[in-house]
């Protein structure tokens, strides 16, 4: 089994698996309810898939939860190593941009 792509991907995979188990739902049933391919669900649960906002909404609908549950508590630190977003304040500070300009 491959390692998760990031802490965020691992979190999402665990959450989907936990929700599926709590609802006694098979991957097959989740795939049918969410209108997603079963292999996509398996990748997401394994932390190696990269879901779109559409697929998160589809999963949330199947589980009867808010889509926000999938990103709650995540920060930029949970993203893959090659993705490093910065806040506007951080960008301005590191580039010596004065707020007065």
C-alpha positions as CSV (number, residue, x, y, z in Angstrom):
1,X,0.0,0.0,0.0
2,X,1.3,3.5,-0.9
3,X,1.9,6.1,1.7
4,X,-0.7,8.9,1.9
5,X,0.1,11.9,-0.4
6,X,-0.1,14.3,2.5
7,X,-1.5,14.6,6.1
8,X,-4.6,16.2,4.6
9,X,-5.1,13.2,2.2
10,X,-4.5,10.8,5.1
11,X,-7.1,12.7,7.2
12,X,-9.6,12.5,4.5
13,X,-9.1,8.8,3.9
14,X,-9.5,8.0,7.6
15,X,-12.6,10.2,7.8
16,X,-14.3,8.5,4.8
17,X,-13.4,5.0,6.1
18,X,-14.7,5.9,9.6
19,X,-18.0,7.4,8.2
20,X,-18.4,4.3,6.0
21,X,-17.9,1.9,8.9
22,X,-20.1,3.9,11.3
23,X,-22.9,3.7,8.7
24,X,-22.2,0.1,7.9
25,X,-21.8,1.1,4.3
26,X,-19.7,-1.0,1.8
27,X,-17.5,0.8,-0.7
28,X,-19.9,-0.5,-3.4
29,X,-22.9,1.1,-1.7
30,X,-21.0,4.3,-1.1
31,X,-20.0,4.4,-4.8
32,X,-23.6,3.9,-5.9
33,X,-25.0,6.5,-3.5
34,X,-22.3,9.1,-4.3
35,X,-22.1,8.3,-8.0
36,X,-18.4,7.9,-7.8
37,X,-16.3,5.0,-9.0
38,X,-15.4,2.4,-6.4
39,X,-11.7,2.6,-7.3
40,X,-11.8,6.4,-6.7
41,X,-13.2,5.8,-3.3
42,X,-10.5,3.2,-2.6
43,X,-7.8,5.7,-3.6
44,X,-9.4,8.4,-1.4
45,X,-9.6,6.1,1.6
46,X,-5.9,5.1,1.0
47,X,-4.9,8.8,1.1
48,X,-3.6,8.8,-2.5
49,X,-6.6,10.3,-4.3
50,X,-7.1,14.0,-4.9
51,X,-10.8,14.8,-4.7
52,X,-12.5,17.6,-6.4
53,X,-15.0,19.8,-4.6
54,X,-17.7,18.0,-6.6
55,X,-16.7,14.6,-5.2
56,X,-16.5,15.9,-1.6
57,X,-20.1,17.2,-2.0
58,X,-21.1,13.8,-3.5
59,X,-19.6,11.9,-0.6
60,X,-21.1,14.3,1.9
61,X,-24.5,13.8,0.4
62,X,-24.2,10.0,0.5
63,X,-23.2,10.2,4.2
64,X,-25.8,12.9,5.0
65,X,-23.2,15.3,6.4
66,X,-22.0,18.8,5.6
67,X,-19.1,18.9,3.1
68,X,-17.2,21.1,5.5
69,X,-16.5,18.0,7.7
70,X,-13.8,16.9,5.2
71,X,-11.7,20.1,5.6
72,X,-12.4,21.0,9.2
73,X,-9.3,21.6,11.2
74,X,-6.9,21.3,8.2
75,X,-4.3,24.0,7.5
76,X,-1.6,24.7,4.9
77,X,0.8,22.5,7.0
78,X,-1.4,19.5,6.1
79,X,-0.7,19.9,2.4
80,X,1.9,18.0,0.4
81,X,5.5,19.2,0.8
82,X,5.6,20.7,-2.7
83,X,2.6,23.0,-2.1
84,X,3.4,25.9,0.2
85,X,0.8,28.6,0.1
86,X,1.4,31.8,2.0
87,X,-0.9,34.3,3.5
88,X,-1.0,37.9,2.1
89,X,0.6,39.1,5.3
90,X,3.5,36.6,5.1
91,X,4.1,37.3,1.4
92,X,4.3,41.1,2.1
93,X,6.6,40.5,5.0
94,X,9.0,38.2,3.1
95,X,9.1,40.6,0.1
96,X,9.6,43.8,2.2
97,X,6.3,45.3,1.1
98,X,5.2,48.1,3.4
99,X,1.5,48.4,4.1
100,X,1.8,52.1,3.5
101,X,2.7,51.6,-0.2
